Structures are given as C-alpha cells and as structure tokens.
Amino acid sequence: MPKKSHKNQRTAEGAYRFGEFDLYPSERQLHYRQKAVALPPKVFDALLLFARNAERLVRRDELIDALWPDTFVTDTNLTNVIVSLRKLLGRDAIQTVSKYGYRFTMRVLGEPGIDQATYATFLRAKELATFRSLDSMASARDLFSLCVAEDPMFAAAWAWLGRCSRFLEKFKAGPSVNLDLAQAALRRALAIDPHLACAHHFYTQLQVDLGESREAAIRLTRRVRERGDEPESFAGLVHALRFCGLLDESVRAHERASALDPTIVTSVPHTYFLRCEYEATLDSYGGTRYYLDAAAWAALGDTSRATTLLQERLAGPLSPLMSVLMASLASTLAGRRDEATAMMNGPEAAHEPEVLFYLARHFALLGVAGDSVRLLRRARGEGFTCSYTLTHDQAFAAIRDDGGFQHEIRESEIAEQDTRRALHAAGG
C-alpha cells in the first residue's frame, strides 16, 4: 500500500478543515487551496475559536476574553475582527446571533489529531443520528463504534456512541447491552474532555433515568455558572428540571436554549404535556414519533386519532417497555380494563421513571388508584416527581380523593421545594 504524502498526512491529522481552508493551530497558519494566507494574530485566534466550536454559539464576551484577556476593549474591536473573517471566508460563514454572539456556519470536515477518514465516518454517523429512527440510530451506533476503535481518544465520537446506545436501549426490541455501553461511552467522553458540551447533554439524559435528576440539574446549573450561556447545558436542564417537577423552569430553560441555538432539539414537548398544554405538545413534538402525540390527542378528546396512531406504531419493532406503554394506552382508550392492567403489571420498567409516571396516569384513567399510587411512589423514588400534573391533569381526576394519591402530591411538593433550595444554593 503506498504511503500517504507528508502533505496529506499533515492535512489529515494537524488541521481543522472547512471549505477549501486548512487551519493549523500548532503552526498558527491558515492555508487556502494549500497556499498560506497571512492573518493578523487576533483574527487567527478568533478563527481558531470558531473552528473549535463549529455550529455552536460563541458568545461575545467569550470572544473578547479570549482575544483581549485582562484588557478593556470596545465592541468596535470585535466587530473589526468579524468583518475581516467575513471578507476572507464569505459573509455567510459567520452568523450573528442577536444580543448573544456569533456562530461559525462552515462545516468542519476534520480536526487536529483525528484521521481524515475517521472524521468523515463521524460526520456520516452524526447525520444518521439526526433522523432518530431505530434503523438510523443502529447504523449510527455502529459507525461511532468504528470511530472510537480507530481513535480511542475521540471524545465526541464516544459521546455520540453513548447517545445512540441509550436511544436504542429505550426503544429497540430484543436483548441489549446498550445501557452498559451508553454509560461506559459517556463516562469515557467526559474523562477525555471534561468540558465537552454534547457529552454533558447526553449524560444528563442517562443520569436522570438512573435516578439522579436532582444531581443532574445541580451539575448543569453549576456548569452554566462557570462557563456561561451554553445551549447544550440549557437543553439538559429542560430534561433534568422536568424530572424534578420544576415545569416552569424547564420551559424557561428551553426558551434560553432555543435563543442561543435555534436548531437545538430539547425534550420540552414532554414538559408541555405535563403542564397539560396539549396543543403546544403537538406543535413542538418532532422527529420520529412514538407515544407522546398519541397521548396528547387522547387528552384533547380525539380518541380515534390517538388509537390509529398507536396501532400503526405498534406494528413496528419496539422495546418491550415501549410496547407496553403504547399498547396499554390503546387498551385504556378502548375501555379494555383487564387487558390494560394485565399489560401494565407485566414487565418491570427498569431505569424509566418517566415511563412509570405515564403508566400511573393510565391506571388513573382506569380508576385504579392502588396501582397508580404504587407506580407514582416508584417514580418518585427514582427521581421523577410532578405535583402540578397530579393536581391539574384530568387523567387523575377519578383517583384524586384517594388518600394515597393525596400523600403522593404532598411528597412530590416537598421534593420539588427541596430541589429548588438545592439549585438556589448551587447558584441557579
């Protein structure tokens, strides 16, 4: 096999690559079509910061602190740097995010220290993961596995491997080792790069399912305090705060994440559902759909539409727990009480406190107070509370006078107040 040329090896392993540019951090050089381009030091530093944070918001104060540490400068200095970069790269290469900062929109095709072919595999896997279907996530997981096999220090690939593995654990049928893989991959990503934003976001999704929702919310609150506005951290807070029953705060975290990055996807549809805002649930629920829109249509009174959606999706490959969640709602809506209760009393829901809450809601729709309270107690023990939903959702109306149910409301309120105090102490 012929050896790579020195130039190709250098381009593959030492540069950020975007468009027809190669940016070499260690040599402080920018090449355009393999020819050196002279840049003033501040312009080079800004370009390097943008390349390292491609497609993410870079805050104005972050740029100023990086370019002019311990020096007072006016906004004009930063504006001049941005103008210089736009003249070089094209006006659309750097997007202004009003009131916040800037985003580098050119697609980065390579990073220093990562083989070019491995990085291309990584980008292909990320594209597949955005579809969020079982097949695309399984294919993405396999490609991310190839990336980390080729480069065990590729932190972002480890993080995305963890994300895909957790998704497949939740939704895919058949035996799985994806939960263990998700834990190992995400912890590996954070060990390599403790500040990797996507790893913190993905780890939050796993952490709350493992019963650590309050710890996740505190961790992300401290991260925001230390590192400033970061859309991934606010997206994680949407998830963690909802699990802690802090629904208003969860929505505000979504609004902040979306202001910082209009393309970011959060779990806010579930927050709207728990706030009994079913139209907002449907408006915000995108991607591959499973349970939530059907439950929202049912809550709005369109039982026929909800049933049709559930029946269509139950025909596909689903994890046992997701099948129970969707099939039990279909049976509940059809009035098949014994069938629904038998399903919900079947397989144990491990590491799924939000699913436990939804199943408790189904029991309440059937008027089965004892089983509903039992699952609510389990969900609370695993870090999921939502006193607002228990108090306002009409699904719980039939059991609202039950003593055990009233006890769960009080215990949920206490847990939520404790979380608010803990977040305040953490600087939230």
C-alpha positions as CSV (number, residue, x, y, z in Angstrom):
1,M,0.0,0.0,0.0
2,P,1.5,3.4,-1.0
3,K,2.3,5.7,1.9
4,K,0.5,9.0,2.4
5,S,2.4,12.0,1.3
6,H,3.7,14.2,4.1
7,K,1.3,17.0,3.0
8,N,-1.7,14.7,3.1
9,Q,-0.7,13.3,6.5
10,R,-0.3,16.8,7.8
11,T,-3.7,18.0,6.5
12,A,-5.5,14.9,7.9
13,E,-4.0,15.0,11.3
14,G,-3.0,18.6,12.1
15,A,-5.7,20.9,10.8
16,Y,-9.3,22.0,11.1
17,R,-10.7,21.6,7.6
18,F,-13.6,23.7,6.2
19,G,-14.4,24.7,2.7
20,E,-11.1,24.9,0.9
21,F,-9.3,26.0,4.0
22,D,-6.9,24.2,6.4
23,L,-6.3,25.8,9.8
24,Y,-3.1,24.5,11.6
25,P,-3.3,25.5,15.3
26,S,0.1,24.3,16.3
27,E,1.8,26.2,13.5
28,R,-0.6,29.2,13.6
29,Q,-1.2,29.0,9.9
30,L,-4.2,29.2,7.6
31,H,-4.0,27.7,4.1
32,Y,-6.4,28.3,1.2
33,R,-6.0,25.7,-1.5
34,Q,-2.7,24.7,0.1
35,K,-1.3,28.2,-0.1
36,A,-0.6,30.2,3.1
37,V,-2.8,33.1,4.0
38,A,-1.4,35.8,6.3
39,L,-3.7,36.7,9.2
40,P,-3.3,39.2,12.0
41,P,-2.9,37.4,15.4
42,K,-6.4,38.4,16.7
43,V,-8.1,37.3,13.5
44,F,-6.3,34.0,13.6
45,D,-7.3,33.5,17.3
46,A,-10.9,34.2,16.5
47,L,-11.0,31.9,13.6
48,L,-9.5,29.1,15.7
49,L,-12.1,29.7,18.4
50,F,-14.8,29.5,15.8
51,A,-13.4,26.3,14.2
52,R,-13.2,24.6,17.6
53,N,-16.9,25.5,18.3
54,A,-18.3,25.0,14.8
55,E,-22.1,25.3,14.5
56,R,-22.2,26.3,18.2
57,L,-22.8,29.8,19.6
58,V,-19.6,31.6,20.6
59,R,-20.6,34.4,23.0
60,R,-19.4,38.0,22.5
61,D,-17.8,38.1,26.0
62,E,-16.1,34.7,25.3
63,L,-14.5,36.1,22.2
64,I,-13.4,39.3,23.9
65,D,-12.0,37.4,26.9
66,A,-10.0,35.1,24.5
67,L,-8.7,37.8,22.2
68,W,-8.1,40.6,24.7
69,P,-7.6,39.0,28.2
70,D,-7.3,41.5,31.0
71,T,-7.7,44.4,28.6
72,F,-10.7,46.7,28.1
73,V,-11.8,47.0,24.5
74,T,-14.9,48.3,22.8
75,D,-17.3,46.4,20.6
76,T,-15.6,48.0,17.6
77,N,-12.5,45.9,18.1
78,L,-14.5,42.7,17.9
79,T,-16.6,43.9,15.0
80,N,-13.4,44.6,13.0
81,V,-12.2,41.1,13.6
82,I,-15.6,39.6,12.4
83,V,-15.6,41.8,9.3
84,S,-12.1,40.6,8.5
85,L,-13.1,37.0,8.8
86,R,-16.2,37.5,6.6
87,K,-14.1,39.1,3.9
88,L,-11.9,36.1,3.9
89,L,-14.4,33.3,4.3
90,G,-17.6,34.8,2.9
91,R,-20.3,36.8,4.6
92,D,-22.5,33.8,5.5
93,A,-19.6,31.9,7.2
94,I,-20.2,33.7,10.5
95,Q,-23.8,34.2,11.6
96,T,-24.7,36.9,14.1
97,V,-26.9,35.7,16.9
98,S,-28.5,38.9,18.0
99,K,-27.7,40.0,21.6
100,Y,-25.6,36.9,22.2
101,G,-22.7,36.4,19.8
102,Y,-21.7,34.6,16.6
103,R,-21.9,31.1,15.1
104,F,-19.4,29.6,12.6
105,T,-21.6,28.0,9.9
106,M,-19.0,26.4,7.7
107,R,-19.0,22.7,8.0
108,V,-15.8,21.5,9.7
109,L,-14.6,18.3,7.9
110,G,-11.6,17.5,10.0
111,E,-10.0,18.2,13.4
112,P,-6.4,18.1,14.5
113,G,-5.3,14.8,15.8
114,I,-8.1,12.9,14.1
115,D,-7.6,10.9,10.9
116,Q,-9.5,12.4,8.0
117,A,-11.3,9.1,7.1
118,T,-12.3,8.6,10.8
119,Y,-13.7,12.1,10.9
120,A,-15.6,11.6,7.7
121,T,-17.2,8.4,9.3
122,F,-18.0,10.5,12.4
123,L,-19.8,13.1,10.3
124,R,-21.8,10.4,8.4
125,A,-22.8,8.9,11.7
126,K,-24.0,12.2,13.1
127,E,-26.2,12.7,10.0
128,L,-27.8,9.3,10.6
129,A,-28.4,10.1,14.3
130,T,-30.4,13.2,13.5
131,F,-33.2,11.0,11.9
132,R,-33.8,9.3,15.3
133,S,-35.3,6.2,13.9
134,L,-34.3,2.7,15.1
135,D,-32.5,1.8,11.9
136,S,-30.7,5.1,11.6
137,M,-29.6,5.1,15.2
138,A,-28.4,1.5,15.0
139,S,-26.4,2.4,11.9
140,A,-25.0,5.5,13.6
141,R,-24.0,3.5,16.7
142,D,-22.0,1.1,14.6
143,L,-20.2,3.9,12.8
144,F,-19.4,5.7,16.0
145,S,-18.1,2.3,17.3
146,L,-15.7,2.3,14.3
147,C,-14.6,5.8,15.1
148,V,-13.6,5.0,18.7
149,A,-12.0,1.8,17.6
150,E,-9.8,3.7,15.2
151,D,-9.2,6.6,17.6
152,P,-9.8,5.7,21.3
153,M,-9.2,9.4,22.3
154,F,-12.0,10.8,20.0
155,A,-14.2,12.3,22.8
156,A,-17.1,13.5,20.6
157,A,-17.4,10.0,19.0
158,W,-17.6,8.4,22.4
159,A,-20.3,10.9,23.4
160,W,-22.4,10.2,20.3
161,L,-21.9,6.5,20.8
162,G,-23.4,6.8,24.2
163,R,-26.3,8.9,22.9
164,C,-27.2,6.3,20.2
165,S,-26.8,3.4,22.6
166,R,-29.2,4.9,25.2
167,F,-31.8,5.6,22.5
168,L,-31.7,2.0,21.3
169,E,-31.9,0.7,24.9
170,K,-35.1,2.7,25.3
171,F,-36.9,1.9,22.0
172,K,-35.4,-1.2,20.3
173,A,-36.8,-4.7,20.7
174,G,-34.7,-7.7,21.7
175,P,-31.8,-8.4,24.0
176,S,-29.5,-5.4,24.5
177,V,-26.3,-4.3,26.2
178,N,-26.9,-0.7,25.1
179,L,-27.4,0.7,28.6
180,D,-24.0,-0.5,29.8
181,L,-22.4,0.7,26.6
182,A,-24.1,4.1,27.0
183,Q,-22.7,4.5,30.5
184,A,-19.2,3.5,29.6
185,A,-19.1,5.6,26.4
186,L,-20.4,8.8,28.0
187,R,-18.1,8.5,31.0
188,R,-15.2,7.9,28.6
189,A,-16.1,11.0,26.7
190,L,-16.1,13.1,29.8
191,A,-12.9,11.6,31.0
192,I,-11.2,12.6,27.8
193,D,-12.8,16.1,27.6
194,P,-14.5,17.1,30.9
195,H,-15.9,20.2,29.2
196,L,-17.4,18.6,26.1
197,A,-20.8,20.2,25.8
198,C,-22.6,17.4,23.9
199,A,-21.3,14.8,26.4
200,H,-22.8,16.7,29.3
201,H,-26.1,17.0,27.4
202,F,-26.2,13.3,26.6
203,Y,-25.0,12.2,30.0
204,T,-27.9,14.2,31.5
205,Q,-30.4,12.1,29.6
206,L,-28.9,8.9,31.0
207,Q,-28.3,10.3,34.5
208,V,-32.0,11.3,35.1
209,D,-33.1,7.8,34.0
210,L,-30.8,6.4,36.6
211,G,-32.5,8.3,39.4
212,E,-30.1,11.3,39.6
213,S,-32.3,14.1,38.2
214,R,-31.6,16.5,41.1
215,E,-27.8,15.8,40.8
216,A,-28.0,16.4,37.0
217,A,-29.8,19.7,37.5
218,I,-27.3,20.9,40.0
219,R,-24.3,19.8,37.8
220,L,-25.7,21.7,34.8
221,T,-26.6,24.8,36.9
222,R,-23.0,25.0,38.1
223,R,-21.7,24.4,34.6
224,V,-23.8,27.4,33.3
225,R,-22.5,29.5,36.2
226,E,-18.9,28.6,35.4
227,R,-19.0,28.5,31.6
228,G,-21.7,31.0,30.8
229,D,-24.6,30.5,28.4
230,E,-24.3,27.2,26.6
231,P,-27.3,25.8,24.6
232,E,-26.5,22.2,25.4
233,S,-26.5,22.8,29.1
234,F,-29.8,24.5,28.9
235,A,-31.2,21.7,26.8
236,G,-30.0,19.3,29.5
237,L,-31.7,21.4,32.1
238,V,-35.0,21.1,30.2
239,H,-34.8,17.4,30.8
240,A,-33.5,17.4,34.4
241,L,-35.8,20.1,35.7
242,R,-38.9,18.4,34.3
243,F,-37.9,15.2,36.1
244,C,-37.6,17.3,39.3
245,G,-41.2,18.6,38.7
246,L,-40.0,22.2,38.0
247,L,-42.0,22.6,34.8
248,D,-41.9,26.4,34.5
249,E,-38.2,26.3,34.9
250,S,-37.9,23.6,32.3
251,V,-39.8,25.7,29.8
252,R,-37.6,28.7,30.6
253,A,-34.5,26.5,30.0
254,H,-35.9,25.5,26.6
255,E,-36.5,29.1,25.7
256,R,-33.0,30.0,26.7
257,A,-31.5,27.1,24.7
258,S,-33.5,28.0,21.6
259,A,-32.5,31.6,21.9
260,L,-28.9,30.6,21.9
261,D,-29.2,27.9,19.2
262,P,-32.5,27.9,17.2
263,T,-31.6,24.5,15.8
264,I,-31.2,22.7,19.1
265,V,-33.6,19.9,20.0
266,T,-34.9,19.6,23.6
267,S,-37.4,17.4,25.4
268,V,-39.8,20.3,26.0
269,P,-42.8,18.5,24.4
270,H,-42.9,16.2,27.5
271,T,-42.8,19.3,29.7
272,Y,-45.7,20.8,27.8
273,F,-47.6,17.6,28.2
274,L,-47.1,17.5,32.0
275,R,-48.3,21.2,32.1
276,C,-51.5,19.9,30.3
277,E,-50.7,22.1,27.3
278,Y,-51.5,19.5,24.7
279,E,-51.6,21.8,21.6
280,A,-48.1,23.0,22.5
281,T,-47.1,19.4,22.9
282,L,-48.2,18.6,19.4
283,D,-46.7,21.7,17.9
284,S,-43.2,21.0,19.4
285,Y,-43.1,17.2,19.0
286,G,-40.9,16.4,16.0
287,G,-38.7,13.7,14.6
288,T,-39.6,10.1,14.9
289,R,-42.8,9.8,17.0
290,Y,-43.8,7.1,19.4
291,Y,-46.1,7.8,22.3
292,L,-46.5,11.4,23.2
293,D,-48.5,12.8,20.4
294,A,-51.0,10.0,20.7
295,A,-51.4,10.7,24.4
296,A,-51.8,14.4,23.7
297,W,-54.6,13.7,21.1
298,A,-56.3,11.5,23.6
299,A,-56.1,14.2,26.3
300,L,-57.7,16.6,23.8
301,G,-60.6,14.2,23.3
302,D,-59.7,12.8,19.9
303,T,-59.6,9.2,20.9
304,S,-60.0,7.9,17.4
305,R,-56.9,9.7,16.1
306,A,-54.8,8.6,19.1
307,T,-55.9,5.0,18.7
308,T,-55.0,5.0,15.0
309,L,-51.5,6.4,15.7
310,L,-50.9,3.8,18.4
311,Q,-52.0,0.9,16.3
312,E,-49.8,2.0,13.3
313,R,-46.7,2.3,15.5
314,L,-47.3,-0.9,17.5
315,A,-46.8,-2.8,14.2
316,G,-43.2,-1.8,14.1
317,P,-40.2,-3.1,16.2
318,L,-40.3,-1.6,19.7
319,S,-38.7,-2.4,23.1
320,P,-41.0,-4.4,25.4
321,L,-41.5,-1.4,27.7
322,M,-42.4,0.9,24.9
323,S,-44.8,-1.7,23.6
324,V,-46.5,-1.9,27.0
325,L,-46.7,1.9,27.2
326,M,-48.3,2.3,23.9
327,A,-50.5,-0.8,23.9
328,S,-51.8,-0.1,27.4
329,L,-52.9,3.4,26.4
330,A,-54.6,1.9,23.3
331,S,-56.4,-0.7,25.6
332,T,-57.3,2.0,28.1
333,L,-58.8,4.3,25.4
334,A,-60.8,1.3,24.1
335,G,-62.1,0.5,27.6
336,R,-60.4,-2.9,27.8
337,R,-59.6,-2.5,31.5
338,D,-58.5,-6.0,32.3
339,E,-56.2,-6.2,29.2
340,A,-54.6,-2.8,30.1
341,T,-54.0,-3.6,33.7
342,A,-52.5,-7.0,32.9
343,M,-50.1,-5.4,30.5
344,M,-49.0,-2.7,32.9
345,N,-48.5,-5.3,35.7
346,G,-46.2,-7.3,33.4
347,P,-42.6,-6.4,32.7
348,E,-40.7,-4.3,35.2
349,A,-39.7,-0.8,34.0
350,A,-36.0,-0.5,34.9
351,H,-34.4,2.9,34.7
352,E,-37.5,4.6,33.2
353,P,-39.1,6.8,35.9
354,E,-40.9,9.0,33.3
355,V,-42.5,5.9,31.8
356,L,-43.6,4.8,35.3
357,F,-45.3,8.1,35.6
358,Y,-47.1,7.7,32.3
359,L,-48.2,4.2,33.3
360,A,-49.5,5.5,36.6
361,R,-51.5,8.0,34.5
362,H,-53.1,5.1,32.5
363,F,-54.1,3.4,35.8
364,A,-55.7,6.6,36.9
365,L,-57.6,6.8,33.7
366,L,-59.0,3.4,34.5
367,G,-59.8,4.5,38.1
368,V,-57.3,2.0,39.6
369,A,-55.9,4.1,42.5
370,G,-53.8,1.5,44.2
371,D,-51.6,0.6,41.2
372,S,-51.4,4.3,40.1
373,V,-50.1,5.3,43.5
374,R,-47.7,2.4,43.6
375,L,-46.1,3.5,40.3
376,L,-46.1,7.1,41.3
377,R,-44.2,6.2,44.5
378,R,-41.7,4.2,42.5
379,A,-41.2,7.1,40.0
380,R,-40.6,9.5,42.9
381,G,-38.1,7.1,44.4
382,E,-36.3,7.1,41.1
383,G,-36.1,10.9,40.9
384,F,-39.3,11.8,39.0
385,T,-42.0,14.0,40.6
386,C,-44.6,16.3,39.1
387,S,-47.1,17.7,41.6
388,Y,-48.5,20.1,39.0
389,T,-49.7,17.2,36.8
390,L,-51.1,15.3,39.7
391,T,-53.1,18.3,40.7
392,H,-54.3,19.6,37.3
393,D,-54.3,16.7,34.8
394,Q,-57.9,15.4,34.3
395,A,-56.5,11.9,33.8
396,F,-56.0,11.7,37.6
397,A,-59.5,13.1,38.4
398,A,-61.0,9.7,39.2
399,I,-58.5,9.0,42.0
400,R,-57.8,12.5,43.3
401,D,-59.7,11.9,46.5
402,D,-57.7,8.8,47.3
403,G,-55.6,9.1,50.5
404,G,-52.5,7.5,49.0
405,F,-52.7,9.8,46.0
406,Q,-53.0,12.9,48.1
407,H,-49.9,11.7,50.0
408,E,-48.0,11.5,46.7
409,I,-49.0,15.1,45.9
410,R,-47.6,16.3,49.2
411,E,-44.4,14.2,49.0
412,S,-43.9,15.5,45.4
413,E,-44.3,19.1,46.5
414,I,-41.8,18.6,49.3
415,A,-39.2,17.0,46.9
416,E,-39.7,19.9,44.4
417,Q,-39.1,22.5,47.1
418,D,-36.0,20.7,48.3
419,T,-34.7,20.7,44.7
420,R,-35.4,24.5,44.3
421,R,-33.4,25.1,47.5
422,A,-30.5,23.0,46.3
423,L,-30.5,24.7,42.9
424,H,-30.5,28.1,44.6
425,A,-27.5,27.0,46.7
426,A,-25.8,26.0,43.5
427,G,-26.3,29.5,42.1
428,G,-29.4,28.7,40.0
